[in-house]
Amino acid sequence: MTHAETPLVDLRCEAHTYPDGTVGMHDVEFSVFPGEIVALVGGNGAGKSTLLEHLNATLVPDDGELVVGGTPISEDNKTRARKEVGFVFQDADTQLVAPTVLDDVMFGLQNYGVPTDEAKQRAREALETVEAGHLEDRIPHYLSGGEKRLVGLAGVLVLEPSVVVLDEPLAGLDPERSRLVAERVQKIHADGISVVLSTHDLDFAAEVADRVCVMTDGNVVGGGTPSEVFYDDALLAEANLHPPSAVRVARDAGLASAQPVTEAELVSLLTEVDNLDATRTPAPDGRGRD
């Protein structure tokens, strides 16, 4: 997959080593472009969270560079990265700090000196964007897991970032709340914000992503469109991943050549096959319909 645009975020990380000596990431080049959803997939310990935390300078390379909006990021301008690249952590409680949901979503704006009335209005608009306006007076820590994710997302959106990063946005959620969060992710993308997310759920990645990057052992070992990645048996085996459900069913049904990756694509393909078979069913006089 090639891009003509200038990346919104461009990371080159030759190495990142944690204080205990663990190598979190090495030899990584990763970019985020306008108008895309990128899914990072890989097993536990593959380096997905480490990569994501480099995108807004929460972590910095031991050797390398982060460029956001064309500007190299250093210790002096990390706030630029954190404003342009909003981060929603897997553990939503880590970013819920205020007594009410509305106060929490306003928090970042007030840190930037936005007047209270304006911050309150923008916070309410951000909550409405993720359809969580009804939560504004609730105490954040009493929300459900899915509600906390939406509030965390609103707290990022209120700063008007160009990229939103979500670390395992469906982790620990039941199917209904997972669907709700997935819908909100697609909605903010439709509003023109690029999204980068990590996930263990390859069905979800197939459903929402324009581009999939596969990580293992602290490196990006492959990537492409969902169909390019999820029909690449060697790449998935290298990362110890199993393809999405639609891919497995398509292979079993002998339909892999069409490369469906989502349930909707598979159903559409099966419907086409059924309709084609119906036109070939012999008529009562023994002659085929066609």
N, C-alpha and C positions, 0 to 999 in steps of 0.2 A: 504494500500500500504506500503510495507516494502522496506528498502534500506540497502544493504550490505556496501555501500561506506561510507567513512567519509564525513560529510557535509562540503561544502565550507564555508557556513555561518550557525552559530548556535546561535539563540537568545532565551534567557529566560528572560521574563519581567513579574515580579510579579505585577508591577504597573508603570504607567506613568501618571502623573497629570500635566496639563498645569498651568501656573501661575495664571489664573483666577479661579482655583479650578476644572475645568472640567477634568474628568477622561477620558483620551484618549485611554488607553489600560490597561488590567489587566489579570493576570494569563495566559499569552501567551507563548507557546513554539512553535517555528517555525524554520525550517531548510531548507536550499537550497542545493541540491545535484548536483553532476556533470551531465551535459548532459540533463537537464530537463527544461521545461517551466512550471512555476507555475502561475496560475491565482488566484488572490484574488477577490472574489465577495462579494457583500453586499450592503445594502442601504446607502444613505447619512448618515454620522455620525457613520458608523459602526466601524471605526477605521482603514480602509485600508491604507490611507495615513500616519497615525501615525506609523503603523507597518513598512511600507516601509522605512520611514525616520530613523527608528532604524537600518536598515540593513547596513548602511554605517556610522553610528554614527553621522548623522545630529541631531538626537535626541538620548538621552541616558536614560535607565531605571532609575526610582527612586530606584528600587530594582530589581536587576537582572544582567545579563551579556551577552555581545556580544562576540562571538568567530569567528574570520575570519581566514581561512586557518590554523586552529589549534592554533592560537594565541589569547589570551584574549585581548580585546581592552580596553584601558584606555585613560585618558586625554593625556598621553604622546605619544601614538602611533595611534591617530585617523587617521593620514594620511595614515596608512597602510589600514585601512578599506575603505577609500575614493578612494584609488588607485585600490584595488581589487574588490570593489563593485561600479560600475559606476551608477550614478543616473540621469535619464532624467525626469525633472519635468513636471507636467501637463502644467504649464504656461511657454512655451519655452522661452519667453522674459526674464525670470529671469536668464537664463544662457547664453544669447547672449550679450557679453560685448565689442566686438572689432569692428573696423570700416568695416572690410570685413569678409566674411565667412571663408576664409583661415586663416586670423589672429585669428579668434575666435576658430577654431579647434586647432590651434597651442598653444593657450593660456595656457592650462594645462601643456603641455610639457615644455614650457619655464619657468613656475613656478618651475618645477623640474630640471631646469638647462640644458636642452637639447639644444645643439647648434642650431642656427637658421636654417642652411641649412638642418640638419637632421630633425628638427621639421617640416619644410616645406614639406619635402618629405613624412614623416609619416602622416602629415595632409592630403596631397593629396591622399595617399593610403586609409586613413580612409573614405574620401569623396567618393572615388570610390567604397568602400565596400558597401555603402548605395546608390550607383548610383546617387550621387549628385555632382560629380566632375565639372559639368557645372555651378555650383553655386559659385565657389570659389571667384570670384571677385565681387559678389553681396553684397549689404549692408544688413546685417541680418534682420533689423527691417522692411524692405520692402518685405520680403519673405511672401509667403502664410503660413497658419497654418501648412499644411503638410510638406512644405519645411523646416520650422523652426524645426519641430520635427526631420527630417532627419539630419539637421545640429547639433542639440543637441545630437543626437545619435552618429554622427561621432566624436564629441568632447569628448564623453565618450569612444568610441572604440579606439581612438588614444592612450589612456593610457594602453591598453591591459588588461582590467579587466578580472577576471574569472566569474563574475556575472554582468549582466546589469539589472537595476531596472527601470521600466517605470510606472509612475503614470498616469493612464487614457490616454494611448497613442492615442486613437481615439477621445478624447473629442473635440467637435466643428468641426470635419472634415466631409466633404461631402463623399458620398460612394466611389468615385474614389480615393480620397486621403487616405481614411481609408484603402482601398485595398492595396494601395502603401505601407503604413506604416506596415500593417500586413505582407506583403511579405518580407519586410526588416527584421522584427522581426524573421520570420522563417529562413531567410538566415543567420543571425548571429548565430542563434541556430544551424543551420547545420554546421557552422564553428567551433563549439565546445564550445560556450559560453552559460552558463546557463542564463535563463531569468526569472525574476519575474515581473509580471505586475498586476495592478489593473484595473478593468473595470466594467462598468455597462452593457456592451453589452455581454450577455451570449451566443449569436450566435458566437461572436468572441472568447470568452473563449473556447467554445466547439471546435472551428476550430483549435486553436493553442496549447492548453494546454495539457500537459501530466498529470498534477495534478491540482485539483481545491480545494481551501480552502475557506470556507464560514465564513464570519465575521458578527457579530452583537453585539451591545453594548460593543464594545471594546475588544471582545474576538473571538478567532477562535472556532466556534461551531461544525465544521465538515469538512471533506475533503475526497478526494479519486480521482479516475479516473473520467473523465467527465461523463461517463455512470453511475458510482456509485452515483455521486452527483446529476446529473440532473434527475434521476429517483427516487430520495429520496424525496417523497412529503412532509414528515414531516419536513425534514431539510430545504427545500426551503420555506415552510410555516413559519418556525421559523424566517427566515431571510427576510420574506416578498418579496420573489423573484418568478418570473414566469419562467418556463423552456424555453430553446431555442425553436425556431420555429419547428425544426425537431422533437423534442420530442413531442410537442403538436400535430403535424400532425400524427406522429406514433401512438399516443394514439387514436386519432379520427379514424384512419384507422384499428385499432385492431392489430397493429404491435409492440406494446410496449415490447413484450417479447424478441424481437431481440435487443432492446435498441440502435437504431441509435441516434446519437447526432448531426451530421452535415448534411448539405444538400446533400453532396455527398454520405454519407452512406444511407440516406433515399432514394435517387434516385436509388442507387444500389439495395436496398431491394425491392422497388416497381417494378423494372425491373425483378427481380427474380420471384416475385409473378405473374406478368403479363405473363412471359414465362411459368410458371407452369400452370397457368389457360389455356393458349393456348394449351398445350399438353393434357388438359382434355376436350377440346371443342369437342362435338360429331361430328363425320364425317357425310357426307351427307347421308350415308346409316343408320344413327341412332346409329352406334356403336362408342364408344369413341376411340380417337386416340391411347390411351394406353391400 
